[in-house]
């Protein structure tokens, strides 16, 4: 993120000039500042985009829904900054502009999305990036899983009650897209395990 990188660079240069911090401290600070400033700048761009399109309220509501679930359930991550930007933008465009116009928010769609979401949360939540696994208290994983499931169920109940409202559709498909990320990671892990087993069998046959 260009603006964030400029600010972070100035802050870190100022910290280095104090001669009070080790390189490891600077690296930790850089990681924390990037996480905060990149997220702020990214969401500022999203707000401008959806404000221009006339869907600012829908975007804000979708962001609240994602935040309430993702905080406990985790989600997919992309190493590239701009890859993350466009993937996240797509995860807003689909539930706000596309799916509500294609699929009605009726009992069947609510139940199907609900069952899919709960299954993904049971199997995958909380989904923690590899570079953060050593920093996370894993003793709270079950608590996070249960909390994510509870919040999802609450959203689904509200969706059913207010299913005629535009924001109900946005909420439903936002939850769906959030759990699609878990599904993609699940498929990726299955694929890796399958390839790993194939490699082991191949190496055994070659050794024989």
C-alpha positions as CSV (number, residue, x, y, z in Angstrom):
1,X,0.0,0.0,0.0
2,X,1.8,3.2,-1.2
3,X,0.6,5.7,1.4
4,X,1.0,3.2,4.3
5,X,4.6,2.3,3.2
6,X,5.6,6.0,3.1
7,X,4.3,6.6,6.6
8,X,5.8,3.3,8.0
9,X,9.1,4.1,6.5
10,X,9.2,7.5,8.1
11,X,8.2,6.1,11.5
12,X,10.8,3.3,11.4
13,X,13.5,5.7,10.3
14,X,12.7,8.0,13.2
15,X,12.8,5.0,15.6
16,X,16.2,3.9,14.2
17,X,17.5,7.5,14.7
18,X,16.8,7.2,18.5
19,X,19.4,4.3,18.8
20,X,17.2,2.7,21.5
21,X,15.8,-0.2,19.5
22,X,17.4,-3.4,18.2
23,X,16.8,-4.6,14.6
24,X,14.5,-7.3,15.9
25,X,12.4,-4.7,17.6
26,X,12.2,-2.7,14.4
27,X,11.1,-5.8,12.5
28,X,8.3,-6.5,15.0
29,X,7.2,-2.9,14.8
30,X,7.2,-3.1,11.0
31,X,5.0,-6.1,11.0
32,X,2.5,-4.5,13.4
33,X,2.5,-1.2,11.6
34,X,2.0,-2.9,8.2
35,X,-0.9,-4.9,9.5
36,X,-2.6,-1.8,10.9
37,X,-1.9,0.8,8.2
38,X,-2.4,-1.5,5.3
39,X,-5.8,-2.5,6.6
40,X,-6.8,1.1,7.1
41,X,-5.6,2.2,3.7
42,X,-7.2,-0.8,2.0
43,X,-10.6,-0.1,3.6
44,X,-10.3,3.6,2.7
45,X,-10.0,2.6,-1.0
46,X,-12.9,0.2,-0.7
47,X,-15.1,2.9,0.9
48,X,-14.3,5.3,-1.9
49,X,-15.1,2.6,-4.5
50,X,-18.4,1.6,-3.0
51,X,-19.4,5.2,-2.2
52,X,-18.8,6.0,-5.9
53,X,-21.0,3.0,-6.9
54,X,-23.7,4.1,-4.5
55,X,-23.3,1.1,-2.1
56,X,-21.4,2.6,0.8
57,X,-24.0,1.5,3.4
58,X,-24.0,-2.0,2.0
59,X,-20.2,-2.1,2.1
60,X,-20.0,-0.9,5.7
61,X,-22.6,-3.5,6.8
62,X,-20.7,-6.2,4.9
63,X,-17.5,-5.2,6.6
64,X,-19.2,-5.4,10.0
65,X,-20.5,-8.9,9.2
66,X,-17.1,-10.1,8.0
67,X,-15.3,-8.6,11.0
68,X,-17.7,-10.2,13.5
69,X,-17.1,-13.7,12.1
70,X,-13.5,-13.5,10.8
71,X,-12.2,-12.2,14.1
72,X,-12.9,-15.6,15.6
73,X,-13.0,-17.9,12.5
74,X,-10.0,-16.6,10.6
75,X,-9.8,-16.7,6.9
76,X,-7.7,-17.1,3.8
77,X,-4.6,-14.9,3.3
78,X,-2.7,-13.9,0.2
79,X,1.0,-13.1,0.4
80,X,0.9,-10.4,-2.2
81,X,-0.4,-7.0,-0.9
82,X,-2.2,-6.2,-4.1
83,X,-3.4,-9.8,-4.5
84,X,-5.0,-9.5,-1.0
85,X,-6.5,-6.1,-2.1
86,X,-8.2,-7.5,-5.2
87,X,-9.3,-10.7,-3.6
88,X,-10.9,-8.8,-0.7
89,X,-12.5,-6.4,-3.2
90,X,-14.0,-9.4,-5.0
91,X,-15.3,-10.8,-1.7
92,X,-17.3,-7.5,-1.3
93,X,-18.4,-7.1,-4.9
94,X,-19.9,-10.7,-5.1
95,X,-22.2,-10.5,-2.0
96,X,-23.1,-6.8,-2.6
97,X,-23.5,-6.5,-6.3
98,X,-23.8,-9.9,-7.8
99,X,-25.4,-12.7,-5.7
100,X,-28.3,-10.7,-4.2
101,X,-29.5,-10.1,-7.8
102,X,-29.1,-13.7,-8.9
103,X,-30.4,-15.7,-5.9
104,X,-33.4,-14.7,-3.7
105,X,-33.0,-14.6,0.1
106,X,-35.5,-17.3,0.9
107,X,-35.6,-20.1,3.5
108,X,-33.9,-22.6,1.2
109,X,-30.9,-20.4,0.4
110,X,-30.6,-19.4,4.1
111,X,-30.6,-23.0,5.2
112,X,-28.1,-24.1,2.6
113,X,-25.7,-21.3,3.3
114,X,-26.1,-21.9,7.0
115,X,-25.3,-25.6,6.8
116,X,-22.3,-25.0,4.6
117,X,-21.0,-22.2,6.9
118,X,-21.4,-24.3,10.1
119,X,-19.7,-27.3,8.4
120,X,-16.7,-25.1,7.3
121,X,-16.4,-23.6,10.8
122,X,-16.5,-27.0,12.4
123,X,-13.8,-28.3,10.0
124,X,-11.5,-25.3,9.7
125,X,-12.0,-22.6,12.3
126,X,-10.0,-20.9,13.6
127,X,-7.9,-20.6,10.4
128,X,-4.6,-19.1,11.4
129,X,-1.9,-18.1,8.9
130,X,1.4,-20.0,9.1
131,X,3.4,-16.9,10.1
132,X,1.2,-16.2,13.1
133,X,0.7,-19.7,14.5
134,X,3.6,-19.4,16.9
135,X,2.2,-16.1,18.2
136,X,-1.3,-17.4,18.9
137,X,-2.7,-19.0,22.1
138,X,-4.0,-22.2,20.7
139,X,-5.7,-23.1,24.0
140,X,-8.5,-20.8,22.9
141,X,-9.1,-22.4,19.5
142,X,-12.3,-24.3,20.6
143,X,-13.7,-21.2,22.2
144,X,-13.1,-19.2,19.0
145,X,-14.7,-21.9,16.9
146,X,-17.8,-22.0,19.1
147,X,-18.0,-18.2,19.2
148,X,-17.7,-18.0,15.4
149,X,-20.5,-20.6,15.0
150,X,-22.7,-18.7,17.5
151,X,-22.3,-15.4,15.8
152,X,-23.0,-17.0,12.4
153,X,-26.2,-18.6,13.7
154,X,-27.3,-15.2,15.2
155,X,-26.7,-13.6,11.8
156,X,-28.7,-16.3,10.0
157,X,-31.6,-15.9,12.4
158,X,-31.6,-12.1,11.7
159,X,-31.4,-12.8,8.0
160,X,-34.5,-15.0,8.2
161,X,-36.4,-12.4,10.2
162,X,-35.5,-9.5,8.0
163,X,-35.2,-11.5,4.7
164,X,-37.1,-8.9,2.7
165,X,-34.5,-6.2,3.5
166,X,-31.7,-5.5,1.1
167,X,-29.1,-5.8,3.9
168,X,-30.3,-9.4,4.7
169,X,-29.1,-10.5,1.2
170,X,-25.8,-8.7,1.7
171,X,-25.3,-10.4,5.1
172,X,-26.2,-13.9,3.8
173,X,-23.8,-13.8,0.9
174,X,-21.1,-12.1,2.9
175,X,-21.2,-15.0,5.3
176,X,-21.1,-17.4,2.4
177,X,-18.0,-15.8,0.8
178,X,-16.3,-15.8,4.2
179,X,-16.8,-19.5,4.5
180,X,-15.9,-20.1,0.8
181,X,-12.4,-19.0,1.9
182,X,-12.3,-21.7,4.5
183,X,-13.5,-24.2,1.9
184,X,-10.8,-23.2,-0.6
185,X,-8.1,-23.7,2.2
186,X,-9.7,-27.1,3.0
187,X,-9.4,-28.2,-0.6
188,X,-5.8,-27.0,-0.7
189,X,-4.9,-29.0,2.4
190,X,-6.6,-32.1,1.0
191,X,-4.7,-31.7,-2.3
192,X,-1.4,-31.2,-0.4
193,X,-2.0,-34.4,1.7
194,X,-2.9,-36.3,-1.5
195,X,0.3,-35.2,-3.3
196,X,2.4,-35.9,-0.1
197,X,1.0,-39.5,0.0
198,X,1.7,-39.9,-3.7
199,X,5.3,-38.7,-3.3
200,X,5.8,-41.2,-0.4
201,X,4.4,-44.1,-2.4
202,X,6.5,-43.1,-5.4
203,X,9.7,-42.9,-3.4
204,X,9.0,-46.3,-1.8
205,X,8.5,-47.9,-5.2
206,X,11.6,-46.3,-6.6
207,X,13.7,-47.6,-3.6
208,X,12.4,-51.1,-4.1
